[in-house]
Amino acid sequence: MKELQSMLQVDIDEIELAKVTEIERKRVKNFVLGTRKKKYSVLKKVVAAALILVGSTVTVGFTFPTLASQLPFMQNIINHFTDKESIYSNFSENATTIGQMQSSNGISIMIENAVFDGTSLTVTYAIETEEKLGENIFSNDVFNIKGASGAGFSSKIEKIDDATYVGIANVTPIFNEGKTIDTMDVTWAPKSFTTSGTEIKGDWQFHFTVDKLVGNTQFVDQSTHLDGVTFLIQSIDKTDVSTVIHYKQFADENVRKKSAHVSVTLAAVSDNLGHRYEVQGNGGFGAADSSFFEGSSTMKAIDPQATSLTIIPTIYLHSNDGDMQEKKEMAPIVVELQ
């Protein structure tokens, strides 16, 4: 308790008075009513500080850990998107706590945790709204990574109740060839959220850094070939959270004459113990004519007792209209793990 009291000391006399949104008042009210009386004397300064936050768009990192601990949906958001087979199964134990919250135009966004595995950034966050927005909401505003020339991006937002949503975003930045980073400098400034054809604009701006997880890289340089398409595994990065497979693909002129777009995915990955791994593509970069592509895919951490991986790539051939012409499974690549 002494440690908690020390952490929550806030000099409210030096904070400028300003108006707050209705959602912030409701959040604080619910927090106080749900807290046992014997804790009130310890937390009253936090409540007071939350009531006099500066401006309509606010950053409240100093109260976030305490408030978040009282809100069930903010405890391990990753659990809403994962199971024991998921690529995020070890996320919570290795994540960096971000703890930032901003409110604008009736919507509060709270970033919980982030992980940078050396290739991709994964961020969990929650959204609270003052009004019902429907089953599905989304934002097209991506997380920007300092120094990146581009990025692969995917996100998912799920509804918890009428006013609460949780989200997960995955970003794989593309840097100039040969460049690596140990710390990811991240900016996220969503301009709006859309639901059922309605766009709600606001001003949310987040900035944080995440250090790369400790891991090791195994260089592989093994390939498989089928009908004019070559798939080469360059390396495998291993951390406590994830396994990232880096690859290149090549398509010769004959196959490109038949199909406008040629792509290869990792349809199946398993180890010698019989475990199958869910794989998520991270995107990449390549030639417009499909002659060359370089990318990566992520799966959960490999079982430490495994000694080999069997990777089966699958070729997809598409027409100019985007219709799939053919799907072909390539010969497996067996990688002896180091």
C-alpha positions, 0 to 999 in steps of 0.5 A: 500500500505504501508503494501505491500511495507513493505512485499516486501522489499528484500535486493537484494545486499546480494543475490548471482547471478545465472542462472535461467530457461527459465520458470522463465524468462517468468513468471517474464516477463509476471508478469511485463507486466501485472502490471500497471506502477504505481505499478512498483516502489513498485514491482521492487525489487521483480522482480529483486530478482526473476531474480537472484534466486540461483541455478536451483532448488529454493525456493522462498517463499518470492516472492510467495504470490505476484507472485501468486496473479497475476496468475489466476490459482493460486487463489484458486486452490481448485475451480478447484476440488470442488462445493457446494456439494464437500467435499472440499467446505469449504477448502479455508476459513480454509486452511493454506497458504504454499506458496512454489515454486521450479523449476527443469528441466523445471518444476516449482511446486508451493504448495498453501494451505494445510488442516489437519483435524486431520485425513487427509492432503489435499494439493493443488498445481500448475505445470508450464512446459516449454514444452507441456506435453499432457493432463495427467501427474502424479507422483507416489511420495507421501507426507511423514508424519513424524512418520507415519508407512504408509498412504493412498494416492490419487491425481488428476492433471488437465490441465489448458492450454498447460503449466499449471496444478493444482493438489490436493493430499490427505494423511491419515497417519497411526500411531501406535495405540493410537498415535495422532498429533496436527501438521503434519510434511510433506515432498514431494520430487517428483522424476519425472512426467510422461506423454504419456509414457515419464518420466521427472525427476527433483529434487524438495524437499518441507518441511512444517508443518500444524496444526490440525484444531479445532474440536470435536469428537463424540464417536458412537459405533453403528454397523450393521450386514449382512451375516457374515459381521459386520460394526462398526462406532467408532466415528465421527470427526467434523471440519469446513472443514470436517466430518470424520467417523472412522469405523471397519469391521469384516468378519466371516470365512463362508463369507471369504471361499466364497470370497477372499476379503471382503470390506465395503464402505459408499455408502450413507450418509444423514442427517435428513434435506435431504442433501446427502453427497459425501463420500471419502474413506481414506483407512486404515489397516487390515488383509490379509484374510479380517477378520478385517479392520479399516479405515475412510471416509471423507465428507464435514462438516455436516449442523449445523442444522442437528440433525442426520445422516443416514449411509448406508454401502455396502458390496463388495465381490471379488474373487481371480482374483479381479472380483466382486462376489456380492454387498449387502446393509446393514441396515442403522445406524442412529446416533443422532448428539451431 
